[in-house]
Amino acid sequence: MTIENPCRDDPAHSLASTSIPNQAYVLTKAKVEITVPSFISSPSYCKVDYILETQDGSALDAEVIQFDPLTRVITIEYLDFVNFAAKAKQHLLKVTGQSSS
């Protein structure tokens, strides 16, 4: 007997998402919060786990970018007026969804 999880094992299972517009954040300014739109799972009873990562696979800079996968909120903030120049760069981020039970 084989018991399959339709949320992970069924090739017909799918996740659909909408893109997030490009955002700009100026270091040392007030924080920016971006809410990731919910992914649509088919079948609809499948839970989605959200993951934030960089597009090039490099590590996220946790001093600048935080992500709460439960609320789907990305927070970007850096208030260190002395060392901010070292943090100035473009961060290409992607949010992926992974189905679980």
Backbone torsions as a table, in degrees:
resi	resn	phi	psi	omega
1	MET	NA	136.4	175.9
2	THR	-119.3	127.1	176.4
3	ILE	-107.9	122.3	-177.6
4	GLU	-107.7	146.3	175.1
5	ASN	-93.5	111.3	-176.7
6	PRO	-65.2	-16.7	179.8
7	CYS	-82.2	-19.0	-179.8
8	ARG	-121.5	-32.8	-170.1
9	ASP	-98.3	-15.2	-176.4
10	ASP	-85.5	120.2	179.8
11	PRO	-64.5	-17.9	178.9
12	ALA	-79.6	-11.9	-179.9
13	HIS	-67.1	141.0	-180.0
14	SER	-144.6	158.0	172.9
15	LEU	-125.0	132.2	177.1
16	ALA	-118.3	142.1	-179.4
17	SER	-138.5	164.0	173.8
18	THR	-111.2	149.7	-179.2
19	SER	-79.3	158.2	178.2
20	ILE	-105.2	132.7	179.1
21	PRO	-62.3	152.7	176.5
22	ASN	-57.7	142.9	-178.8
23	GLN	-125.4	150.6	174.8
24	ALA	-121.1	139.4	175.4
25	TYR	-130.1	132.3	177.4
26	VAL	-98.0	121.4	179.5
27	LEU	-53.7	142.6	-179.8
28	THR	76.5	4.0	176.4
29	LYS	-94.0	173.9	178.7
30	ALA	-58.6	151.7	-175.5
31	LYS	-63.2	155.1	174.8
32	VAL	-115.0	131.2	175.9
33	GLU	-117.0	131.1	179.5
34	ILE	-121.8	123.3	176.9
35	THR	-95.2	122.7	178.7
36	VAL	-75.2	128.3	177.4
37	PRO	-61.2	148.8	178.7
38	SER	-62.5	140.9	172.0
39	PHE	-79.8	149.6	178.2
40	ILE	-103.1	120.0	-176.9
41	SER	-100.8	140.3	175.3
42	SER	-131.7	114.4	6.8
43	PRO	-69.6	152.3	-170.2
44	SER	-68.3	-18.9	-178.4
45	TYR	-81.4	-4.5	179.4
46	CYS	-75.5	131.9	177.8
47	LYS	-77.5	145.6	178.3
48	VAL	-114.6	128.0	173.0
49	ASP	-99.3	127.4	-176.4
50	TYR	-97.5	139.0	-177.5
51	ILE	-131.9	130.0	175.5
52	LEU	-105.9	130.8	177.7
53	GLU	-150.1	168.5	176.9
54	THR	-84.0	152.1	-179.2
55	GLN	-67.2	-28.9	-178.7
56	ASP	-92.5	2.5	177.8
57	GLY	84.8	-0.7	178.0
58	SER	-73.0	163.4	-177.7
59	ALA	-69.9	143.9	173.4
60	LEU	-68.6	143.4	176.2
61	ASP	-86.2	96.9	-175.1
62	ALA	-65.6	-16.9	175.9
63	GLU	-74.1	-19.5	-176.7
64	VAL	-112.6	-40.0	-171.2
65	ILE	-122.4	126.0	173.5
66	GLN	-122.9	152.4	179.9
67	PHE	-138.8	129.1	174.3
68	ASP	-106.5	104.7	-177.0
69	PRO	-67.0	-20.8	179.9
70	LEU	-75.0	-39.4	179.1
71	THR	-97.1	-10.8	-178.9
72	ARG	64.9	31.1	-178.0
73	VAL	-105.0	125.7	172.3
74	ILE	-97.3	126.5	178.0
75	THR	-113.4	126.9	179.0
76	ILE	-118.6	120.7	-178.1
77	GLU	-163.1	138.0	174.3
78	TYR	-152.1	115.1	-172.7
79	LEU	-112.6	11.0	-179.6
80	ASP	-79.2	101.3	-175.8
81	PHE	-70.4	-18.2	-177.6
82	VAL	-85.3	-43.5	-171.7
83	ASN	-107.2	16.0	-172.8
84	PHE	-66.3	-27.3	-177.1
85	ALA	-60.9	-33.2	180.0
86	ALA	-70.3	-16.6	-177.2
87	LYS	-97.1	-7.1	-175.6
88	ALA	-75.3	107.8	175.0
89	LYS	-166.0	169.7	178.9
90	GLN	-88.7	130.3	176.8
91	HIS	-109.6	113.2	176.2
92	LEU	-95.5	111.3	-173.8
93	LEU	-109.0	154.2	171.7
94	LYS	-139.9	143.3	175.3
95	VAL	-110.1	127.6	177.7
96	THR	-117.2	157.4	176.9
97	GLY	-118.6	142.5	178.3
98	GLN	-130.3	128.2	-178.3
99	SER	-78.2	142.3	172.2
100	SER	-130.7	-174.2	-175.4
101	SER	-62.4	NA	NA
